């Protein structure tokens, strides 16, 4: 069976089109038409990716995303008719991995989905069995799990990608543009504020005191680096 996808949108024609196209790629597609139904599906099954519209009945997409993040790190791509930058940043704040503005091209959606699933699928042979350990931090790159002082920390796909890139190359300073291009891809239409949002969320999860980080540091005027 192919990848499991949850499509959430109250516009039934959009859902129908997405479902048809994704099923052509041998994906297993479930569909929800409001926020509450989406949460029921997400709690009942672990999906490889969720396509989540922002404007939904009952609960909006931001609320759904926030509640899913309380129990799962399944990748989420937000879909919205609004192209406003603040909406984009807000979606990332709530834990979304990516953001696509309507009207969208189905090929663009598939490309973004594949990029995220490729990073989260653990298919890269060189990562098999590989771990990164620094001070009290341990990353299992195969299972994509993070432990600090023996306690597991749940990260979203992009948060893990950022930390992995820097932790595998300790001391190397990455500019925000470099992180954006490496983790999100050169075709990603967002800007460097996306990186700042994710770094802040990452620090809130892994640092005892985010304003005085132990792991992810800022090189003022240059970028970010990992050092434990």
matplotlib code that plots the C-alpha trace (Angstrom):
import matplotlib.pyplot as plt

x = [0.0, 1.2, 1.6, -1.4, -2.7, -5.4, -7.0, -9.0, -11.0, -14.7, -14.7, -15.7, -14.6, -11.0, -11.1, -12.4, -9.6, -6.9, -8.1, -8.3, -4.8, -3.1, -4.8, -3.3, 0.1, -1.1, -1.6, -4.3, -6.4, -8.9, -11.0, -12.4, -14.6, -14.4, -12.0, -13.6, -13.8, -10.1, -9.1, -11.0, -9.2, -5.8, -6.3, -7.4, -4.6, -1.0, -0.7, 2.4, 1.2, -1.9, -3.1, -5.0, -7.1, -7.1, -10.7, -12.8, -16.1, -16.2, -12.4, -10.1, -7.0, -4.7, -6.7, -6.6, -2.8, -2.2, -4.2, -2.6, 0.8, -0.3, -0.2, 1.6, 4.4, 2.9, 3.9, 1.3, 1.0, -1.4, -3.6, -5.2, -6.8, -4.9, -1.5, -0.8, 2.7, 1.3, -1.0, 2.0, 4.0, 1.0, 0.7, 4.3, 3.9, 1.2, 3.5, 2.9, 5.7, 4.9, 2.3, 0.7, -1.6, -4.7, -5.2, -2.5, -1.0, -1.4, 2.1, 3.4, 1.6, 2.9, 6.5, 6.2, 4.7, 7.4, 10.1, 8.7, 8.1, 11.5, 13.1, 10.8, 10.7, 14.1, 15.0, 18.5, 20.8, 23.7, 21.5, 20.8, 21.8, 23.5, 23.2, 24.5, 25.4, 26.5, 26.4, 22.9, 21.5, 21.1, 19.6, 18.7, 18.8, 17.3, 14.1, 14.2, 13.9, 15.5, 16.4, 17.7, 18.8, 17.1, 13.7, 12.2, 11.5, 8.9, 9.9, 8.1, 9.7, 11.3, 12.5, 14.3, 15.7, 17.2, 18.6, 20.0, 21.8, 23.5, 24.2, 25.9, 28.1, 28.9, 30.4, 29.5, 27.6, 24.6, 23.1, 19.3, 19.3, 21.5, 19.2, 16.1, 17.6, 18.9, 16.0, 13.1, 14.6, 15.5, 12.0, 10.4, 8.7, 8.9, 11.5, 14.1, 11.6, 10.4, 13.8, 13.6, 10.2, 11.4, 14.6, 12.6, 10.2, 13.1, 14.8, 11.6, 11.6, 15.2, 16.7, 16.2, 16.5, 15.8, 17.3, 20.6, 20.8, 23.0, 22.7, 21.5, 23.4, 23.2, 26.2, 25.0, 24.8, 25.7, 23.3, 22.9, 25.2, 25.1, 27.5, 27.1]
y = [0.0, 3.5, 6.5, 7.5, 11.0, 13.0, 15.7, 18.3, 21.0, 22.1, 22.6, 19.2, 19.8, 20.5, 17.4, 15.3, 16.6, 16.0, 12.6, 11.5, 12.8, 11.4, 8.0, 7.9, 7.8, 4.8, 6.8, 5.9, 9.0, 9.8, 13.0, 15.3, 18.3, 20.2, 20.6, 18.2, 15.4, 16.0, 15.6, 12.3, 10.9, 12.2, 10.6, 7.3, 6.8, 8.0, 9.6, 10.1, 13.6, 15.9, 18.5, 20.9, 23.9, 27.0, 28.1, 25.2, 24.9, 24.0, 24.3, 26.2, 24.8, 26.5, 25.0, 21.6, 21.9, 23.0, 20.1, 17.5, 18.7, 17.8, 14.1, 13.6, 15.0, 13.8, 16.3, 19.0, 21.2, 24.1, 25.1, 28.5, 31.1, 33.8, 34.8, 37.1, 36.7, 36.8, 33.9, 32.0, 32.7, 31.9, 28.5, 27.8, 29.0, 26.3, 23.6, 23.3, 22.0, 23.8, 26.2, 26.4, 29.2, 28.6, 28.4, 25.7, 23.4, 19.7, 19.1, 21.6, 20.0, 16.6, 17.9, 19.5, 16.3, 14.1, 16.5, 16.3, 12.5, 11.9, 13.7, 12.0, 8.5, 7.4, 5.9, 7.3, 4.4, 6.4, 7.3, 3.7, 3.1, 6.5, 8.6, 12.0, 12.5, 15.8, 16.5, 15.3, 15.3, 12.1, 12.0, 8.7, 9.7, 6.4, 6.5, 10.4, 10.5, 13.0, 12.4, 15.0, 13.6, 10.4, 12.0, 11.9, 15.3, 15.4, 17.6, 18.3, 17.2, 20.5, 21.0, 17.7, 18.5, 21.8, 20.2, 17.2, 19.4, 21.5, 18.7, 16.6, 19.6, 21.1, 24.5, 25.2, 28.5, 28.4, 31.6, 31.8, 31.7, 28.6, 26.8, 27.8, 26.4, 23.2, 22.2, 23.7, 23.5, 26.2, 26.2, 27.1, 30.5, 31.5, 33.9, 33.7, 34.5, 30.9, 29.8, 32.2, 30.8, 27.2, 28.0, 29.6, 26.7, 24.3, 26.1, 26.2, 22.4, 21.5, 24.3, 24.7, 28.5, 29.4, 32.9, 31.3, 28.3, 25.3, 23.6, 25.9, 29.2, 32.5, 34.0, 37.6, 39.0, 35.6, 32.8, 29.7, 26.9, 23.8, 23.5, 21.5]
z = [0.0, -0.8, 1.4, 3.6, 3.1, 4.8, 2.7, 4.7, 2.8, 2.9, -0.9, -2.1, -5.7, -4.4, -2.3, -5.2, -7.5, -4.9, -4.1, -7.7, -8.5, -5.4, -5.9, -9.4, -7.5, -5.5, -2.3, 0.2, 0.7, 3.5, 3.2, 5.9, 5.3, 8.7, 11.5, 13.9, 11.4, 10.5, 14.1, 14.4, 11.4, 12.7, 16.1, 14.6, 12.0, 11.5, 8.1, 6.1, 5.3, 5.9, 3.4, 5.6, 4.5, 6.7, 6.3, 7.7, 9.5, 13.3, 13.8, 11.5, 10.0, 12.6, 15.5, 13.9, 13.2, 16.8, 18.2, 16.0, 17.2, 20.8, 19.9, 16.6, 14.4, 11.1, 8.4, 7.7, 4.6, 5.0, 2.1, 2.0, -0.3, 1.6, 0.3, 3.2, 4.8, 8.3, 7.6, 6.3, 9.5, 11.6, 10.0, 10.7, 14.3, 14.8, 13.6, 9.9, 7.8, 4.6, 3.1, -0.3, -1.5, -3.6, -6.5, -6.5, -9.2, -8.3, -9.5, -7.1, -4.2, -5.2, -5.4, -2.0, -0.5, -2.0, -0.7, 2.9, 2.8, 1.4, 4.4, 6.9, 5.4, 6.7, 3.3, 3.0, 3.4, 4.9, 7.8, 8.8, 12.4, 12.6, 15.8, 16.8, 20.5, 22.1, 25.8, 27.0, 23.5, 21.3, 17.8, 16.1, 12.5, 11.3, 13.5, 13.5, 17.3, 19.6, 23.3, 25.8, 29.2, 28.2, 27.7, 24.2, 22.6, 19.8, 16.8, 13.6, 10.3, 9.6, 13.2, 13.0, 9.6, 10.9, 14.0, 12.1, 9.5, 12.2, 14.7, 12.0, 11.2, 14.7, 14.7, 11.1, 10.8, 8.4, 7.1, 7.1, 3.3, 3.4, 5.8, 3.8, 0.6, 2.2, 4.4, 2.4, -1.1, -3.7, -5.1, -1.8, -2.1, 1.5, 3.0, 5.8, 8.5, 8.1, 9.4, 12.4, 13.4, 13.2, 15.1, 17.9, 18.1, 18.1, 21.0, 23.0, 22.8, 23.3, 25.4, 29.2, 28.7, 25.0, 25.5, 26.6, 24.3, 25.0, 21.6, 18.8, 18.9, 16.9, 15.2, 15.1, 11.6, 10.0, 11.0, 13.3, 14.4, 16.7, 19.6, 22.8]

ax = plt.figure().add_subplot(projection="3d")
ax.plot(x, y, z, "-o")
ax.set_aspect("equal")
plt.show()
